[in-house]
Amino acid sequence: MAKKSQFFDDGDVHFRSGCGIKSAELQAMKSKNMNNSKAASFTEFEIVGFLGLQEYKTPLFLGFLILFLITLTANLLILFFVAVDHRLHTPMYFFLWNLSLLDLLMTTAIIPKLLAVLLEINKKISFGGCFFQMYFIIAVGGSELFLVAAMAYDRYVAIVKPLQYNVIIDMKVCLSIAATVWIVGFLLPLVSITWASYLPFCGSNKILHCFCDYSAVVALTCTDVTLHANLAFSLAMLVIFIPFLFVLWSYYRIIISVVRLKTTASRTKAFSMCSSHLLVVLLYYLSTALFYIIFRTESISYEERIFIGGLNYFFTPMVNPLIYTLRNEKMKEAAKKYLNVYTLFQYGLQSSG
């Protein structure tokens, strides 16, 4: 997904991440860096955060803290409900469990450090820690895209081949799909990020972003990064468009199958089976397109691009669990059952017994 990929655009080295640095800004930074006679041996970076919004750091801190707590609570509840409620032990909820885990990892990889930066408690991050955060964010983002495609396949089989669903999508297949999603998602960015970590860095160690964004960190180098940009862009296109095309194919087959149903009730039931997933797909790709258009708008300042880009990372992990809980009767029933204090106490006793 563009918003998760952190990769370069093809035209003017305009990055596909939340940073959105224009080519003129990048060239200015690189010219300044290359004026230094030697590459600096950084042991740590400093995350600047929202440089032009320092006077709003208290409301920003409170806003991101609330967002973090909501996201953390909502996704932890989904993980809990799916784990303990036997009615949710189905392929669809298994994939939802993985999506919530990925959303949780994405949020915890960024926001706790961002909160420390906003409070000016600790803006420093080690060289290795920065590249690990960068790799982890990209890997989780890529895994989410592959998982969304896997969930589209699950809905395709459920609607187009309902009588064969339990044979095609059994637990062994679910585990294989989930393992593939995680392994591919975490392997793809490994070479690109590792290679970038060996680049020479000069001058300033200040990262003009709210986390270790690929583009913002590479902008601190004092060498030609054309090959890095090409590799990053190629990987981004692979991660973005292969799942997207698969999702399009799945929903094309779903729509054709639903249209052929004879009754309105059957068509309504079929669409309701994939409505939550379809909303998640639209959330990912439409928000990506919207933010990309915003980043192309010259009137938006650099600080505003960083802020909007940051929201783009945090918004989806918060909204995903709301979509799947508010629109899903089984999740609502699980919430009513297990959010009851007495029921939780009884469940704890049974588990310990």
ZADO-1210 file (C-alpha; in nm, 4 decimals, padded with zeros to 6 digits):
<atoms>
<atom x="00.0000" y="00.0000" z="00.0000" code="MET" pos="1"/>
<atom x="00.1319" y="00.3392" z="-00.0864" code="ALA" pos="2"/>
<atom x="00.0783" y="00.4736" z="00.2576" code="LYS" pos="3"/>
<atom x="00.2667" y="00.1884" z="00.4174" code="LYS" pos="4"/>
<atom x="00.5374" y="00.1290" z="00.1622" code="SER" pos="5"/>
<atom x="00.7756" y="00.4218" z="00.2378" code="GLN" pos="6"/>
<atom x="00.9124" y="00.4040" z="-00.1160" code="PHE" pos="7"/>
<atom x="01.0174" y="00.6554" z="-00.3788" code="PHE" pos="8"/>
<atom x="00.7999" y="00.7794" z="-00.6602" code="ASP" pos="9"/>
<atom x="00.9409" y="00.7489" z="-01.0098" code="ASP" pos="10"/>
<atom x="00.9344" y="01.1037" z="-01.1426" code="GLY" pos="11"/>
<atom x="01.1069" y="01.3645" z="-00.9288" code="ASP" pos="12"/>
<atom x="01.2197" y="01.1572" z="-00.6328" code="VAL" pos="13"/>
<atom x="00.8923" y="01.2523" z="-00.4693" code="HIS" pos="14"/>
<atom x="00.8532" y="00.9883" z="-00.2034" code="PHE" pos="15"/>
<atom x="00.5455" y="00.7690" z="-00.1608" code="ARG" pos="16"/>
<atom x="00.5555" y="00.7966" z="00.2153" code="SER" pos="17"/>
<atom x="00.4060" y="01.0396" z="00.4593" code="GLY" pos="18"/>
<atom x="00.7068" y="01.2661" z="00.4227" code="CYS" pos="19"/>
<atom x="00.6318" y="01.3784" z="00.0677" code="GLY" pos="20"/>
<atom x="00.9528" y="01.5763" z="00.0194" code="ILE" pos="21"/>
<atom x="00.9563" y="01.7701" z="-00.3068" code="LYS" pos="22"/>
<atom x="01.2608" y="01.7338" z="-00.5306" code="SER" pos="23"/>
<atom x="01.3745" y="02.0926" z="-00.4646" code="ALA" pos="24"/>
<atom x="01.3697" y="02.0344" z="-00.0893" code="GLU" pos="25"/>
<atom x="01.5544" y="01.7066" z="-00.1269" code="LEU" pos="26"/>
<atom x="01.8196" y="01.8611" z="-00.3529" code="GLN" pos="27"/>
<atom x="01.8707" y="02.1444" z="-00.1046" code="ALA" pos="28"/>
<atom x="01.9232" y="01.9014" z="00.1797" code="MET" pos="29"/>
<atom x="02.1563" y="01.6834" z="-00.0246" code="LYS" pos="30"/>
<atom x="02.3590" y="01.9836" z="-00.1456" code="SER" pos="31"/>
<atom x="02.4037" y="02.0925" z="00.2129" code="LYS" pos="32"/>
<atom x="02.5089" y="01.7440" z="00.3165" code="ASN" pos="33"/>
<atom x="02.7505" y="01.6969" z="00.0258" code="MET" pos="34"/>
<atom x="02.9328" y="02.0190" z="00.1145" code="ASN" pos="35"/>
<atom x="03.0740" y="01.8329" z="00.4134" code="ASN" pos="36"/>
<atom x="03.4173" y="01.6900" z="00.3466" code="SER" pos="37"/>
<atom x="03.3596" y="01.3610" z="00.5224" code="LYS" pos="38"/>
<atom x="03.0705" y="01.1288" z="00.5897" code="ALA" pos="39"/>
<atom x="02.9649" y="01.1376" z="00.9511" code="ALA" pos="40"/>
<atom x="02.9807" y="00.8246" z="01.1623" code="SER" pos="41"/>
<atom x="02.6405" y="00.8464" z="01.3230" code="PHE" pos="42"/>
<atom x="02.5657" y="00.6350" z="01.6255" code="THR" pos="43"/>
<atom x="02.2192" y="00.7832" z="01.6590" code="GLU" pos="44"/>
<atom x="01.9603" y="00.9975" z="01.4838" code="PHE" pos="45"/>
<atom x="01.7300" y="01.2652" z="01.6201" code="GLU" pos="46"/>
<atom x="01.3621" y="01.2540" z="01.5233" code="ILE" pos="47"/>
<atom x="01.2457" y="01.6123" z="01.4774" code="VAL" pos="48"/>
<atom x="00.8726" y="01.5394" z="01.4697" code="GLY" pos="49"/>
<atom x="00.6288" y="01.8083" z="01.3584" code="PHE" pos="50"/>
<atom x="00.8812" y="02.0889" z="01.3276" code="LEU" pos="51"/>
<atom x="00.6355" y="02.3643" z="01.2297" code="GLY" pos="52"/>
<atom x="00.3742" y="02.2620" z="01.4875" code="LEU" pos="53"/>
<atom x="00.5794" y="02.2929" z="01.8063" code="GLN" pos="54"/>
<atom x="00.3291" y="02.5312" z="01.9658" code="GLU" pos="55"/>
<atom x="00.0655" y="02.2571" z="01.9354" code="TYR" pos="56"/>
<atom x="00.2752" y="01.9807" z="02.0882" code="LYS" pos="57"/>
<atom x="00.0485" y="01.9383" z="02.3935" code="THR" pos="58"/>
<atom x="-00.2780" y="01.8903" z="02.1981" code="PRO" pos="59"/>
<atom x="-00.0873" y="01.6742" z="01.9481" code="LEU" pos="60"/>
<atom x="00.0420" y="01.4584" z="02.2322" code="PHE" pos="61"/>
<atom x="-00.3057" y="01.4192" z="02.3811" code="LEU" pos="62"/>
<atom x="-00.4586" y="01.3461" z="02.0406" code="GLY" pos="63"/>
<atom x="-00.2063" y="01.0761" z="01.9525" code="PHE" pos="64"/>
<atom x="-00.2270" y="00.9294" z="02.3027" code="LEU" pos="65"/>
<atom x="-00.6065" y="00.8946" z="02.2741" code="ILE" pos="66"/>
<atom x="-00.5719" y="00.7498" z="01.9246" code="LEU" pos="67"/>
<atom x="-00.3111" y="00.5028" z="02.0525" code="PHE" pos="68"/>
<atom x="-00.5272" y="00.3910" z="02.3461" code="LEU" pos="69"/>
<atom x="-00.8346" y="00.3438" z="02.1244" code="ILE" pos="70"/>
<atom x="-00.6359" y="00.1464" z="01.8658" code="THR" pos="71"/>
<atom x="-00.4630" y="-00.0628" z="02.1307" code="LEU" pos="72"/>
<atom x="-00.7864" y="-00.1452" z="02.3134" code="THR" pos="73"/>
<atom x="-00.9925" y="-00.2208" z="02.0019" code="ALA" pos="74"/>
<atom x="-00.7351" y="-00.4527" z="01.8460" code="ASN" pos="75"/>
<atom x="-00.6561" y="-00.6306" z="02.1730" code="LEU" pos="76"/>
<atom x="-01.0279" y="-00.6966" z="02.2208" code="LEU" pos="77"/>
<atom x="-01.0535" y="-00.8510" z="01.8738" code="ILE" pos="78"/>
<atom x="-00.7511" y="-01.0707" z="01.9467" code="LEU" pos="79"/>
<atom x="-00.9152" y="-01.1780" z="02.2728" code="PHE" pos="80"/>
<atom x="-01.2630" y="-01.2397" z="02.1294" code="PHE" pos="81"/>
<atom x="-01.1370" y="-01.4503" z="01.8391" code="VAL" pos="82"/>
<atom x="-00.9122" y="-01.6519" z="02.0695" code="ALA" pos="83"/>
<atom x="-01.1745" y="-01.7403" z="02.3320" code="VAL" pos="84"/>
<atom x="-01.5051" y="-01.7570" z="02.1427" code="ASP" pos="85"/>
<atom x="-01.5512" y="-02.0877" z="01.9576" code="HIS" pos="86"/>
<atom x="-01.8066" y="-01.9254" z="01.7241" code="ARG" pos="87"/>
<atom x="-01.5258" y="-01.7117" z="01.5850" code="LEU" pos="88"/>
<atom x="-01.2951" y="-02.0049" z="01.5116" code="HIS" pos="89"/>
<atom x="-01.3505" y="-01.9794" z="01.1362" code="THR" pos="90"/>
<atom x="-01.1161" y="-01.8786" z="00.8502" code="PRO" pos="91"/>
<atom x="-01.2591" y="-01.5266" z="00.8186" code="MET" pos="92"/>
<atom x="-01.1993" y="-01.4466" z="01.1862" code="TYR" pos="93"/>
<atom x="-00.8607" y="-01.6182" z="01.1772" code="PHE" pos="94"/>
<atom x="-00.7525" y="-01.3722" z="00.9076" code="PHE" pos="95"/>
<atom x="-00.9124" y="-01.0866" z="01.1018" code="LEU" pos="96"/>
<atom x="-00.7084" y="-01.1926" z="01.4064" code="TRP" pos="97"/>
<atom x="-00.3912" y="-01.1625" z="01.1960" code="ASN" pos="98"/>
<atom x="-00.4996" y="-00.8216" z="01.0620" code="LEU" pos="99"/>
<atom x="-00.5590" y="-00.6927" z="01.4148" code="SER" pos="100"/>
<atom x="-00.2182" y="-00.8203" z="01.5211" code="LEU" pos="101"/>
<atom x="-00.0519" y="-00.6411" z="01.2291" code="LEU" pos="102"/>
<atom x="-00.2447" y="-00.3201" z="01.3071" code="ASP" pos="103"/>
<atom x="-00.1312" y="-00.3481" z="01.6677" code="LEU" pos="104"/>
<atom x="00.2320" y="-00.3930" z="01.5634" code="LEU" pos="105"/>
<atom x="00.2143" y="-00.0968" z="01.3246" code="MET" pos="106"/>
<atom x="00.0745" y="00.1310" z="01.5933" code="THR" pos="107"/>
<atom x="00.3184" y="00.0255" z="01.8676" code="THR" pos="108"/>
<atom x="00.6119" y="00.0614" z="01.6274" code="ALA" pos="109"/>
<atom x="00.5417" y="00.4328" z="01.5772" code="ILE" pos="110"/>
<atom x="00.3267" y="00.6033" z="01.8400" code="ILE" pos="111"/>
<atom x="00.5121" y="00.5328" z="02.1699" code="PRO" pos="112"/>
<atom x="00.8320" y="00.6848" z="02.0306" code="LYS" pos="113"/>
<atom x="00.6320" y="00.9697" z="01.8742" code="LEU" pos="114"/>
<atom x="00.4783" y="01.0503" z="02.2130" code="LEU" pos="115"/>
<atom x="00.8285" y="01.0695" z="02.3654" code="ALA" pos="116"/>
<atom x="00.9339" y="01.3016" z="02.0816" code="VAL" pos="117"/>
<atom x="00.6311" y="01.5284" z="02.1315" code="LEU" pos="118"/>
<atom x="00.7042" y="01.5548" z="02.5048" code="LEU" pos="119"/>
<atom x="01.0722" y="01.6119" z="02.4211" code="GLU" pos="120"/>
<atom x="01.1610" y="01.3346" z="02.6648" code="ILE" pos="121"/>
<atom x="01.3761" y="01.1452" z="02.4186" code="ASN" pos="122"/>
<atom x="01.4119" y="01.2462" z="02.0553" code="LYS" pos="123"/>
<atom x="01.7184" y="01.0295" z="02.0014" code="LYS" pos="124"/>
<atom x="01.7129" y="00.6868" z="01.8401" code="ILE" pos="125"/>
<atom x="02.0125" y="00.4643" z="01.7760" code="SER" pos="126"/>
<atom x="02.1339" y="00.4031" z="01.4222" code="PHE" pos="127"/>
<atom x="02.0382" y="00.0364" z="01.4379" code="GLY" pos="128"/>
<atom x="01.7115" y="00.1132" z="01.6158" code="GLY" pos="129"/>
<atom x="01.6144" y="00.3615" z="01.3445" code="CYS" pos="130"/>
<atom x="01.6696" y="00.1176" z="01.0610" code="PHE" pos="131"/>
<atom x="01.4926" y="-00.1569" z="01.2525" code="PHE" pos="132"/>
<atom x="01.1899" y="00.0691" z="01.3030" code="GLN" pos="133"/>
<atom x="01.1989" y="00.1581" z="00.9331" code="MET" pos="134"/>
<atom x="01.2189" y="-00.2076" z="00.8296" code="TYR" pos="135"/>
<atom x="00.9501" y="-00.3150" z="01.0741" code="PHE" pos="136"/>
<atom x="00.7003" y="-00.0511" z="00.9590" code="ILE" pos="137"/>
<atom x="00.7521" y="-00.1361" z="00.5919" code="ILE" pos="138"/>
<atom x="00.7348" y="-00.5117" z="00.6574" code="ALA" pos="139"/>
<atom x="00.4143" y="-00.4852" z="00.8588" code="VAL" pos="140"/>
<atom x="00.2594" y="-00.2564" z="00.5961" code="GLY" pos="141"/>
<atom x="00.3444" y="-00.4985" z="00.3171" code="GLY" pos="142"/>
<atom x="00.2110" y="-00.7938" z="00.5176" code="SER" pos="143"/>
<atom x="-00.1174" y="-00.6081" z="00.5674" code="GLU" pos="144"/>
<atom x="-00.1605" y="-00.5664" z="00.1933" code="LEU" pos="145"/>
<atom x="-00.0960" y="-00.9339" z="00.1258" code="PHE" pos="146"/>
<atom x="-00.3350" y="-01.0266" z="00.4075" code="LEU" pos="147"/>
<atom x="-00.6114" y="-00.8059" z="00.2653" code="VAL" pos="148"/>
<atom x="-00.5675" y="-00.9957" z="-00.0631" code="ALA" pos="149"/>
<atom x="-00.5872" y="-01.3293" z="00.1221" code="ALA" pos="150"/>
<atom x="-00.9084" y="-01.2150" z="00.2912" code="MET" pos="151"/>
<atom x="-01.0501" y="-01.1267" z="-00.0520" code="ALA" pos="152"/>
<atom x="-00.9775" y="-01.4839" z="-00.1639" code="TYR" pos="153"/>
<atom x="-01.1559" y="-01.6169" z="00.1447" code="ASP" pos="154"/>
<atom x="-01.4666" y="-01.4096" z="00.0608" code="ARG" pos="155"/>
<atom x="-01.4439" y="-01.5198" z="-00.3049" code="TYR" pos="156"/>
<atom x="-01.4547" y="-01.8884" z="-00.2108" code="VAL" pos="157"/>
<atom x="-01.7310" y="-01.8309" z="00.0473" code="ALA" pos="158"/>
<atom x="-01.9592" y="-01.6606" z="-00.2067" code="ILE" pos="159"/>
<atom x="-01.8661" y="-01.8173" z="-00.5414" code="VAL" pos="160"/>
<atom x="-01.8026" y="-02.1738" z="-00.4153" code="LYS" pos="161"/>
<atom x="-02.0021" y="-02.2009" z="-00.0904" code="PRO" pos="162"/>
<atom x="-02.0469" y="-02.5800" z="-00.1034" code="LEU" pos="163"/>
<atom x="-01.6717" y="-02.6317" z="-00.1344" code="GLN" pos="164"/>
<atom x="-01.5720" y="-02.3644" z="00.1167" code="TYR" pos="165"/>
<atom x="-01.4912" y="-02.5967" z="00.4087" code="ASN" pos="166"/>
<atom x="-01.2846" y="-02.8189" z="00.1804" code="VAL" pos="167"/>
<atom x="-01.0891" y="-02.5399" z="00.0073" code="ILE" pos="168"/>
<atom x="-01.0390" y="-02.3118" z="00.3110" code="ILE" pos="169"/>
<atom x="-00.9591" y="-02.5472" z="00.5983" code="ASP" pos="170"/>
<atom x="-00.7351" y="-02.4659" z="00.8940" code="MET" pos="171"/>
<atom x="-00.4263" y="-02.6119" z="00.7254" code="LYS" pos="172"/>
<atom x="-00.4785" y="-02.3817" z="00.4257" code="VAL" pos="173"/>
<atom x="-00.5403" y="-02.0845" z="00.6586" code="CYS" pos="174"/>
<atom x="-00.2136" y="-02.1467" z="00.8420" code="LEU" pos="175"/>
<atom x="-00.0260" y="-02.1822" z="00.5120" code="SER" pos="176"/>
<atom x="-00.1716" y="-01.8569" z="00.3766" code="ILE" pos="177"/>
<atom x="-00.0996" y="-01.6674" z="00.6991" code="ALA" pos="178"/>
<atom x="00.2578" y="-01.7993" z="00.7142" code="ALA" pos="179"/>
<atom x="00.3160" y="-01.6991" z="00.3508" code="THR" pos="180"/>
<atom x="00.1768" y="-01.3496" z="00.4135" code="VAL" pos="181"/>
<atom x="00.4058" y="-01.2900" z="00.7122" code="TRP" pos="182"/>
<atom x="00.7165" y="-01.4434" z="00.5546" code="ILE" pos="183"/>
<atom x="00.6841" y="-01.2624" z="00.2202" code="VAL" pos="184"/>
<atom x="00.5916" y="-00.9350" z="00.3897" code="GLY" pos="185"/>
<atom x="00.8988" y="-00.9452" z="00.6135" code="PHE" pos="186"/>
<atom x="01.1423" y="-01.0750" z="00.3513" code="LEU" pos="187"/>
<atom x="01.0704" y="-00.8307" z="00.0654" code="LEU" pos="188"/>
<atom x="01.2065" y="-00.5099" z="00.2274" code="PRO" pos="189"/>
<atom x="01.5034" y="-00.6822" z="00.3918" code="LEU" pos="190"/>
<atom x="01.7558" y="-00.6275" z="00.1103" code="VAL" pos="191"/>
<atom x="01.6519" y="-00.2676" z="00.0407" code="SER" pos="192"/>
<atom x="01.6662" y="-00.1582" z="00.4062" code="ILE" pos="193"/>
<atom x="01.9903" y="-00.3447" z="00.4787" code="THR" pos="194"/>
<atom x="02.1518" y="-00.1889" z="00.1712" code="TRP" pos="195"/>
<atom x="02.0348" y="00.1585" z="00.2748" code="ALA" pos="196"/>
<atom x="02.1904" y="00.1129" z="00.6198" code="SER" pos="197"/>
<atom x="02.5365" y="00.1017" z="00.4564" code="TYR" pos="198"/>
<atom x="02.4949" y="00.4414" z="00.2885" code="LEU" pos="199"/>
<atom x="02.7335" y="00.7194" z="00.4004" code="PRO" pos="200"/>
<atom x="02.5566" y="00.9864" z="00.6056" code="PHE" pos="201"/>
<atom x="02.6844" y="01.3418" z="00.6312" code="CYS" pos="202"/>
<atom x="02.6160" y="01.6601" z="00.8207" code="GLY" pos="203"/>
<atom x="02.2910" y="01.6630" z="01.0149" code="SER" pos="204"/>
<atom x="02.1507" y="01.3563" z="01.1864" code="ASN" pos="205"/>
<atom x="01.8080" y="01.5171" z="01.2278" code="LYS" pos="206"/>
<atom x="01.5247" y="01.3165" z="01.0697" code="ILE" pos="207"/>
<atom x="01.2611" y="01.5585" z="00.9418" code="LEU" pos="208"/>
<atom x="00.9701" y="01.3289" z="01.0167" code="HIS" pos="209"/>
<atom x="00.7753" y="01.1833" z="01.3092" code="CYS" pos="210"/>
<atom x="00.9479" y="00.8424" z="01.2818" code="PHE" pos="211"/>
<atom x="01.2323" y="00.6796" z="01.0876" code="CYS" pos="212"/>
<atom x="01.0774" y="00.7194" z="00.7460" code="ASP" pos="213"/>
<atom x="01.2774" y="00.5682" z="00.4573" code="TYR" pos="214"/>
<atom x="01.2748" y="00.8827" z="00.2456" code="SER" pos="215"/>
<atom x="01.3565" y="01.1189" z="00.5315" code="ALA" pos="216"/>
<atom x="01.6536" y="00.9071" z="00.6422" code="VAL" pos="217"/>
<atom x="01.7925" y="00.8527" z="00.2908" code="VAL" pos="218"/>
<atom x="01.7725" y="01.2305" z="00.2385" code="ALA" pos="219"/>
<atom x="02.0554" y="01.2612" z="00.4938" code="LEU" pos="220"/>
<atom x="02.3024" y="01.0684" z="00.2782" code="THR" pos="221"/>
<atom x="02.5843" y="01.2271" z="00.0804" code="CYS" pos="222"/>
<atom x="02.5879" y="00.9963" z="-00.2201" code="THR" pos="223"/>
<atom x="02.3804" y="00.9162" z="-00.5265" code="ASP" pos="224"/>
<atom x="02.0795" y="00.7052" z="-00.4264" code="VAL" pos="225"/>
<atom x="01.9380" y="00.6391" z="-00.7745" code="THR" pos="226"/>
<atom x="01.9862" y="00.2620" z="-00.7492" code="LEU" pos="227"/>
<atom x="01.8281" y="00.2596" z="-00.4030" code="HIS" pos="228"/>
<atom x="01.5358" y="00.4629" z="-00.5334" code="ALA" pos="229"/>
<atom x="01.4831" y="00.2270" z="-00.8264" code="ASN" pos="230"/>
<atom x="01.4950" y="-00.0827" z="-00.6075" code="LEU" pos="231"/>
<atom x="01.2625" y="00.0716" z="-00.3499" code="ALA" pos="232"/>
<atom x="01.0178" y="00.1847" z="-00.6174" code="PHE" pos="233"/>
<atom x="01.0163" y="-00.1588" z="-00.7816" code="SER" pos="234"/>
<atom x="00.9454" y="-00.3305" z="-00.4522" code="LEU" pos="235"/>
<atom x="00.6719" y="-00.0787" z="-00.3765" code="ALA" pos="236"/>
<atom x="00.4990" y="-00.1486" z="-00.7064" code="MET" pos="237"/>
<atom x="00.5251" y="-00.5218" z="-00.6401" code="LEU" pos="238"/>
<atom x="00.3785" y="-00.4941" z="-00.2907" code="VAL" pos="239"/>
<atom x="00.1042" y="-00.2517" z="-00.3917" code="ILE" pos="240"/>
<atom x="-00.0220" y="-00.3723" z="-00.7261" code="PHE" pos="241"/>
<atom x="-00.0041" y="-00.7530" z="-00.7032" code="ILE" pos="242"/>
<atom x="-00.2419" y="-00.7660" z="-00.4020" code="PRO" pos="243"/>
<atom x="-00.4548" y="-00.4889" z="-00.5543" code="PHE" pos="244"/>
<atom x="-00.4988" y="-00.6732" z="-00.8843" code="LEU" pos="245"/>
<atom x="-00.5813" y="-00.9933" z="-00.6972" code="PHE" pos="246"/>
<atom x="-00.8434" y="-00.8096" z="-00.4901" code="VAL" pos="247"/>
<atom x="-00.9943" y="-00.6646" z="-00.8095" code="LEU" pos="248"/>
<atom x="-01.0084" y="-01.0107" z="-00.9675" code="TRP" pos="249"/>
<atom x="-01.1705" y="-01.1595" z="-00.6541" code="SER" pos="250"/>
<atom x="-01.4419" y="-00.8947" z="-00.6370" code="TYR" pos="251"/>
<atom x="-01.5034" y="-00.9127" z="-01.0105" code="TYR" pos="252"/>
<atom x="-01.5790" y="-01.2838" z="-00.9695" code="ARG" pos="253"/>
<atom x="-01.7871" y="-01.2137" z="-00.6578" code="ILE" pos="254"/>
<atom x="-01.9983" y="-00.9483" z="-00.8335" code="ILE" pos="255"/>
<atom x="-02.0561" y="-01.1734" z="-01.1353" code="ILE" pos="256"/>
<atom x="-02.1640" y="-01.4561" z="-00.9058" code="SER" pos="257"/>
<atom x="-02.3947" y="-01.2367" z="-00.6965" code="VAL" pos="258"/>
<atom x="-02.5642" y="-01.0802" z="-01.0004" code="VAL" pos="259"/>
<atom x="-02.6550" y="-01.4289" z="-01.1203" code="ARG" pos="260"/>
<atom x="-02.8450" y="-01.5071" z="-00.7987" code="LEU" pos="261"/>
<atom x="-03.2188" y="-01.5215" z="-00.8569" code="LYS" pos="262"/>
<atom x="-03.3596" y="-01.3503" z="-00.5474" code="THR" pos="263"/>
<atom x="-03.2929" y="-01.0119" z="-00.3894" code="THR" pos="264"/>
<atom x="-03.2590" y="-01.1745" z="-00.0475" code="ALA" pos="265"/>
<atom x="-02.9825" y="-01.4017" z="-00.1749" code="SER" pos="266"/>
<atom x="-02.7961" y="-01.1111" z="-00.3315" code="ARG" pos="267"/>
<atom x="-02.8281" y="-00.9037" z="-00.0126" code="THR" pos="268"/>
<atom x="-02.6982" y="-01.1912" z="00.2007" code="LYS" pos="269"/>
<atom x="-02.4052" y="-01.2485" z="-00.0356" code="ALA" pos="270"/>
<atom x="-02.3016" y="-00.8825" z="-00.0342" code="PHE" pos="271"/>
<atom x="-02.3339" y="-00.8675" z="00.3462" code="SER" pos="272"/>
<atom x="-02.0802" y="-01.1522" z="00.3695" code="MET" pos="273"/>
<atom x="-01.8095" y="-00.9364" z="00.2138" code="CYS" pos="274"/>
<atom x="-01.9222" y="-00.5840" z="00.3074" code="SER" pos="275"/>
<atom x="-01.6809" y="-00.5444" z="00.6009" code="SER" pos="276"/>
<atom x="-01.3841" y="-00.6626" z="00.3994" code="HIS" pos="277"/>
<atom x="-01.4846" y="-00.4408" z="00.1078" code="LEU" pos="278"/>
<atom x="-01.4912" y="-00.1391" z="00.3395" code="LEU" pos="279"/>
<atom x="-01.1409" y="-00.2249" z="00.4614" code="VAL" pos="280"/>
<atom x="-01.0172" y="-00.2551" z="00.1008" code="VAL" pos="281"/>
<atom x="-01.1705" y="00.0824" z="00.0133" code="LEU" pos="282"/>
<atom x="-01.0218" y="00.2326" z="00.3290" code="LEU" pos="283"/>
<atom x="-00.6722" y="00.1200" z="00.2325" code="TYR" pos="284"/>
<atom x="-00.6708" y="00.2128" z="-00.1343" code="TYR" pos="285"/>
<atom x="-00.8950" y="00.5214" z="-00.1390" code="LEU" pos="286"/>
<atom x="-00.7139" y="00.6782" z="00.1559" code="SER" pos="287"/>
<atom x="-00.3837" y="00.6054" z="-00.0174" code="THR" pos="288"/>
<atom x="-00.5028" y="00.7716" z="-00.3369" code="ALA" pos="289"/>
<atom x="-00.6409" y="01.0686" z="-00.1420" code="LEU" pos="290"/>
<atom x="-00.3203" y="01.1259" z="00.0524" code="PHE" pos="291"/>
<atom x="-00.1086" y="01.0897" z="-00.2611" code="TYR" pos="292"/>
<atom x="-00.3165" y="01.3637" z="-00.4266" code="ILE" pos="293"/>
<atom x="-00.2736" y="01.5801" z="-00.1166" code="ILE" pos="294"/>
<atom x="00.1048" y="01.5297" z="-00.1265" code="PHE" pos="295"/>
<atom x="00.1063" y="01.6457" z="-00.4890" code="ARG" pos="296"/>
<atom x="-00.0673" y="01.9698" z="-00.3915" code="THR" pos="297"/>
<atom x="00.1955" y="02.2446" z="-00.3867" code="GLU" pos="298"/>
<atom x="00.0027" y="02.4638" z="-00.1421" code="SER" pos="299"/>
<atom x="00.0485" y="02.2129" z="00.1407" code="ILE" pos="300"/>
<atom x="00.3535" y="02.2831" z="00.3543" code="SER" pos="301"/>
<atom x="00.6230" y="02.0307" z="00.4410" code="TYR" pos="302"/>
<atom x="00.5082" y="02.0114" z="00.8060" code="GLU" pos="303"/>
<atom x="00.1483" y="01.9537" z="00.7009" code="GLU" pos="304"/>
<atom x="00.2611" y="01.6707" z="00.4711" code="ARG" pos="305"/>
<atom x="00.4350" y="01.4995" z="00.7614" code="ILE" pos="306"/>
<atom x="00.1318" y="01.5425" z="00.9868" code="PHE" pos="307"/>
<atom x="-00.1134" y="01.4118" z="00.7245" code="ILE" pos="308"/>
<atom x="00.1227" y="01.1265" z="00.6383" code="GLY" pos="309"/>
<atom x="00.1459" y="01.0311" z="01.0052" code="GLY" pos="310"/>
<atom x="-00.2329" y="01.0246" z="01.0365" code="LEU" pos="311"/>
<atom x="-00.2418" y="00.8007" z="00.7310" code="ASN" pos="312"/>
<atom x="-00.0440" y="00.5379" z="00.9245" code="TYR" pos="313"/>
<atom x="-00.2500" y="00.5648" z="01.2426" code="PHE" pos="314"/>
<atom x="-00.6023" y="00.6001" z="01.1041" code="PHE" pos="315"/>
<atom x="-00.6425" y="00.2569" z="00.9419" code="THR" pos="316"/>
<atom x="-00.5375" y="00.0471" z="01.2479" code="PRO" pos="317"/>
<atom x="-00.7979" y="00.2346" z="01.4532" code="MET" pos="318"/>
<atom x="-01.0839" y="00.2081" z="01.2017" code="VAL" pos="319"/>
<atom x="-01.0345" y="-00.1583" z="01.1007" code="ASN" pos="320"/>
<atom x="-01.1571" y="-00.3091" z="01.4298" code="PRO" pos="321"/>
<atom x="-01.4511" y="-00.0674" z="01.4387" code="LEU" pos="322"/>
<atom x="-01.5624" y="-00.1840" z="01.0931" code="ILE" pos="323"/>
<atom x="-01.5471" y="-00.5507" z="01.1902" code="TYR" pos="324"/>
<atom x="-01.7156" y="-00.5084" z="01.5285" code="THR" pos="325"/>
<atom x="-01.9906" y="-00.2565" z="01.4555" code="LEU" pos="326"/>
<atom x="-02.1033" y="-00.4388" z="01.1402" code="ARG" pos="327"/>
<atom x="-02.0674" y="-00.7971" z="01.2649" code="ASN" pos="328"/>
<atom x="-02.3306" y="-00.9680" z="01.4805" code="GLU" pos="329"/>
<atom x="-02.0978" y="-01.2451" z="01.6023" code="LYS" pos="330"/>
<atom x="-01.8422" y="-00.9914" z="01.7195" code="MET" pos="331"/>
<atom x="-02.1167" y="-00.7947" z="01.8949" code="LYS" pos="332"/>
<atom x="-02.2356" y="-01.1097" z="02.0701" code="GLU" pos="333"/>
<atom x="-01.8804" y="-01.1938" z="02.1749" code="ALA" pos="334"/>
<atom x="-01.8372" y="-00.8411" z="02.3114" code="ALA" pos="335"/>
<atom x="-02.1583" y="-00.8676" z="02.5148" code="LYS" pos="336"/>
<atom x="-02.0542" y="-01.2059" z="02.6484" code="LYS" pos="337"/>
<atom x="-01.6906" y="-01.1483" z="02.7392" code="TYR" pos="338"/>
<atom x="-01.7027" y="-00.7852" z="02.8459" code="LEU" pos="339"/>
<atom x="-01.9265" y="-00.8892" z="03.1325" code="ASN" pos="340"/>
<atom x="-01.7080" y="-00.8873" z="03.4461" code="VAL" pos="341"/>
<atom x="-01.8758" y="-01.1941" z="03.5936" code="TYR" pos="342"/>
<atom x="-01.8319" y="-01.3915" z="03.2716" code="THR" pos="343"/>
<atom x="-01.4648" y="-01.2977" z="03.2563" code="LEU" pos="344"/>
<atom x="-01.4195" y="-01.4121" z="03.6161" code="PHE" pos="345"/>
<atom x="-01.5916" y="-01.7446" z="03.5481" code="GLN" pos="346"/>
<atom x="-01.3860" y="-01.7976" z="03.2337" code="TYR" pos="347"/>
<atom x="-01.0682" y="-01.7340" z="03.4327" code="GLY" pos="348"/>
<atom x="-01.1678" y="-01.9902" z="03.6934" code="LEU" pos="349"/>
<atom x="-01.2483" y="-02.2511" z="03.4274" code="GLN" pos="350"/>
<atom x="-00.9177" y="-02.1911" z="03.2519" code="SER" pos="351"/>
<atom x="-00.7160" y="-02.2203" z="03.5717" code="SER" pos="352"/>
<atom x="-00.9124" y="-02.5308" z="03.6722" code="GLY" pos="353"/>
</atoms>
